[in-house]
Amino acid sequence: MSEKKYWNSLDQLNGDSTFVEEAQREFKSELPVEEFLAKDSLTDTSSSRRDFLKFMGFSISAAALAACEAPVTKALPYVVKPEEVTPGVANWYASTYNNGGGFASILVKTREGRPIFIKPNNAYPEAMRGVSARANASVIELYDDNRYTGPLMNGEDTDWDTIDSDIAIKLKRIKAKGGRVVVLSSSTSSPSTRKVYESFTSNFSGSSANEAEATGDAEETDVMNKVNDAVVYYDAQNYEGILSANQDDFGVAALPSFDFTKAKVVVSINADFLSSWLDATANSKGYVQKRNPDNAWMSRHFQFETNMTTSGAAADVRGAIKPSETGEVAKMLYNAIAKKAGVVTAASGSLANDDNDVAAKVEKAAGELWANKGAGLVMCGSNNRSVQQVVNAINNLLGNYGQTISMSKTNNLYNSNSGLDGLIADMKSGSVDALIIAGANPAYSLPGSMGFEEALAKVGLTISLADRPDETSTLCGYVCPDNFFLESWNDYQPYTGVYTMAQPTIRPLFNTRQAQESLLTWMGVDANYYDYIKSVWKTSILSGVADQIASDDAFNRAQQKGVYLITNTNPEPQYVGNVLNAAKKIGVSTGTWEAQLYFSTAIGDGSQANNPHLQELPDSVTKISWDNYVTMAPSDMLENGWETRTAQETPANLVTVTINGYSVNLPAVASPGQKKGTIGIALGYGRSVSGPTGQTGQNLYGSLSFENGTYSYSASDVSVVDAGEKYQIASVQTHHTMMGRKIVNETDFVTFKQVDKNDEVKGWNKDVKLLDAFGRDTPVKEMNLWDDHGIELGHRWGLSVDLNACTGCGACVTACHIENNVAVVGKDEIRRTRSMFWLRVDRYYSSDTTEENAKESGKGVMDMYADMEIPSDYPEVVFQPVMCQHCNHAPCETVCPVAATTHSEEGLNQMAYNRCIGTRYCAANCPYKVRRFNWFNYNKDPKFTDINPSQNDLARMVLNPDVVVRSRGVIEKCSFCVQKIQDGKLVAKKAGRPVQDGDVVSACASACPTNAISFGDLNDSKSKVRADFDNDRAYFMVEEVGTQPNVSYMTKVRNRKA
Amino acid sequence: MRLLSELKGKLSFSISLLSIFIFLSGNVQALDGEKLFKANCASCHKIDKKFIGPALAGVEDRWESQENLYAWIKNSQDYLKKNSGDGYAKSLFEDYNKSVMTAQALSDEEIAAVLDYINNPPVKEEKVEEVAAAPVQAEDYSVYWLIGLLIVILVIIKVLMDVKSSLKQVKAGVTGETISDVGPVAQVTTWMGSHKRTTAALVLLVIVVGSVDLWFDAKGIGVYEGYSPEQPIKFSHKIHAGDNQIDCGYCHGSAYKGKTAGIPSVNVCMNCHKGISEGKVWGTEEIAKIYDAAGFDPEKQQYTGDEKPIEWIRIHNLPDFAYFNHSQHVVVGKQKCQTCHGEVETFDYPMKQHSDLTMGWCVDCHRETEVAMEGNAYYDKIHEELKERYKDKPIKNFTVEHIGGLECAKCHY
């Protein structure tokens, strides 16, 4: 165990007195008695003690009388029960989630016809499978009462017949006069949707299309261009830089697919590929497979970045750079490799203020990449065409194409946005007659300087196909609401040869119609979209299947499985790029401050911002929820005298940030690891038209520069000044601190492979021993205060967390909350440390100084320990998911005065809510701080009306009927998804067979995109969780307390070279 | 005389014999007709009502000739082909959605017997109103009676006291003596002061009786044993599960699959009630409600699509914090429905809650019920472990308690 110091916040690190005092208390603030007892009317009256007794007496007798009255409950069975529905038994449907670029092949759990949970679809290729927090939380957006409930014409409710005939007439007129009809859509990989767009626009592209057929080839291409112009794609998060670079270098404007399982060296330059860059879920899955130290080799990961991201946290070597240095680092890397390869190098400068040894780290990365030619992977998050061309050149020099990177199997999730500038210019000039907007929200995410709103006003016919009000749809004359994706049919082709299907899991809740069907209707095609997809598949994807029956069969099976795979036989395109030219074009514009804007794991591009579960999910690194904010290097903040602490007693400073002339006021938050002189701000916040939840934070899209379809997510024209105000932020990481106990265990790959875990000197996971009464070293397991539980009967449920695989994405948290009906409590409550997280992902920073490197540099013991306490400007970050540890010797159980929490034969720490009287002794006595108290009736209290889904009749439909909704005044906590355990056992019992590994999977384990969490029966010798517990890396959190948890953690191993 | 009388006797004997014979023979034919009707025709025809096919009463009058009718019955399609000119037959075929009447392999005699039966249907027995003591629960008025009685008694006491005191005053006025005007409360306190022990004993008695009463009353709060609300349809389990021996699972099939036993959807009712439109007790009244819910027009034998769910009043209500799964108990535990729901096949309308459904009741059963481990591979390992664990204790049969069936999180989560 390396004796590093870990700290969860600057408050803790600095030993701040308020923090220490607060940390001693499980429940920080005073009891909010006034809040839930005294309503205004009551405080006005002066009720004496006698009155109180009278009231008491009356209410007791009234309650007793009322209790005698039998409540009349009605039971309404189906009139005609659908054959596949059995009340009380869940049905699972394969479908696809695709929103704001986030993609997942999913299985949707429905109960009595209501979708209530989303998990990954096992039919999807293992190396890319997984659901993100956004994907699994999206199920509650179905029940958002903010959605459009029917078509709108100029803001007035109308019906489909009226709106259809109105639109049809207008379109007809436009067609007759040879006008221009454009579809503006967010990127889609759906073959059928693209076909609908194409046939729709060519149908209305005026008379010229017919003429072209008669004339010649030249004009035919012209018409094709016209059709292409007629469908314009736009995404708030776009990849135009890569697309255009690949157009230059490979002749195809396509995104590559990655094979992380072959990558021995991974280098990322400002690309947070584990949480927000390209298909992050698939990236994580592939990446983590080669981060398992138990394998023969483990990949090396270099990350050069501005903000502290989850990718930076996972990296073995991290270098902090300014956003303007992204291109420079790429060039330096290219040159270093070019030298080794004996190729001409490009002109390059040097890094100013390189306070993190970046130059040396780049050199190191180049060396390792060169040593592993064909097994390296270089990625860059820049949206600059020339920078991406340099990166292409690096990968080409290393021979990575065809190995770790494929340009033949392309990623189709993002289309080129290059048509947008032209479209807006045309709209302004009045040459666009009709604009149909599907999925895109340019009025929110385009900078005001683009003049989209003004351009839109000049279009005669504007139709929005949005499913809920947004900034763009409210500007459109017609709103023809689309179905939610869980109500829709669709097909997708996320990667070449990989097809997925979406099928409805519920009938449309409102009077909405699938967008594609709307377009077909206006074209006069009387086909439903399902039949349309089928015909598209027959003529294209399934055209190889000659037999009609076989083709039908293949289609139906694709629908049922949700996935259809074709072997990719496309040849790898040739690299024809000119790197030297590109390198010359990389301009460097620096500023005193530079900004790197990013997409957070929870909110993404903002399309799902009205989802309270996602707003409540704390950011992976800063652990702040319900806000966006300015992340800064702590040293920069101290220079300005700004608050670096995040507790409720120490509100943050509000700063005015001006980026490219666009100003916002946001709180400044210290983020160790942030490059000095830079700031980071999350996009996707500050929606102006959405439900109340989505309006959280400030919109930063306005500060971006957008050119030739390309956003630049970084800026150097930045100023940051104190706004002179304080602002409360809700950070969860200062809550429930572990009192400085050792909780994360970490080592490096060399030590791990060479040294025994119990080695006297270098042992990296020593068995915890304590001195017994006679002064003998005794394993903690043998020192029991309590009698052992009879845990060998039947099952013993256990959970293991592999710290090496955890990327901190938070998908487990939202999955847990949706499965277990955990209340959303909102910013104010989180700020008061009253969060309800059953499962939290702790984030720890560590110092760079370790025992090993201190010895190497010849430091004395005293100096070494002193150095370990020095805050590192660029620390390492470890994530640790913490849920109830289900201790076999649970401290909570012994202190409960009413035995509301007890131990089961199967190793569970049980919580009987209806027995709990709310003393909270258990929470105070829990060393892991995983018990949560219901301060309010979250499902009734008016304070939570806007945020807690269970307050709304519609949103309540998402609640899991197998789990009770807890009431005020009781403690709750992770139950190991006992409802799933009971269900898994029941299925096995009914089938008359033992429970097999995989029958019972907790919600967090099923959601984890990297399989970091395993759940199963420890008494089953063949289970994965048993193997994990027996693994050398396994350890228990604060084992020395003797709690004997049923949750084990696996030591994090970084591939650090000594 | 003797002869005459003998002859008379013989004659009467033969007459009676003859009459018996005639009666019998007539009966034989009628019986045959009924049997044949039920075997061959009843699945699609009723005598007096339209069913899948037309009502058969007066069928002979509707056809031009007996010959045609017979031919139609034997093979309607063949008949249509050969007699394309028969307008009545054609319209009949069209009217019934061109559904083909099954060709009947009956002889002319048999057809005659059936038609005879149709013309002389058995006289329906007078409906006996055996609304056997319809257990319309009388509302419990006893409390009101008691309160009323108490008020009356108090009034009487008050009046008597008043009378007494005014009499006293009158007497005092007459005799001229002055009496101290001692009120009733003062009298009671005076009495209590002089009888301290008795008072204490009385107070103690009131407290003890009151507490015991309160304890038992409080235990009954939220317990609805015997709860039998009026239902929108007077459905009798006795008729269905008892008299007609319909298996519980036919209607409550989800008890074998999931957590709820489920109230059957109306389409399950219609499986039988499409044909059975009249019950023995309530006639068509109650069954008509099913048709109403299912959107079924019994006249036209068609579904109109105008469906509305039946709003049953739920009888068995477990609180939200208790999880109960039927299939666990019925399939795995091999429990009979009657264990918890009572002899439902004997319960007439309205259905009632048999058990109290309290936690104590659940726990008692879990303590006593042996786990059905034999033949279920799930329990093999657990069974061995249990035998090992209890090898020193005289436990032969392992109950639900032994496998953790009393743990909180088995039902509360």
Interface residues (C-beta under 8 A of the other chain):
Chain A: A64 A67 C68 A70 P71 V72 T73 K74 A75 L76 P77 Y78 V79 V80 K81 T86 P87 G88 V89 G790 E792 L793 G794 T902 S904 E905 E906 L908 Q910 M911 A912 Y913 N914 R915 D962 V963 V964 V965 S975 V978 Q979 Q982 K985 L986 A988 K989 K990 A991 G992 R993 P994 V995
Chain B: A218 G220 I221 G222 Y224 Y227 P229 S254 K257 G258 K259 T260 G262 I263 P264 S265 V266 N267 V268 A293 A294 G295 E307 K308 P309 I310 E311 W312 I313 R314 N317 P319 D320 F321 Y323 N325 S327 Q328 V331 V332 G375 N376 A377 Y378 Y379 D380 K381 I382 E385 L386 R389 I403 G404 E407 C408 A409 K410 H412 Y413
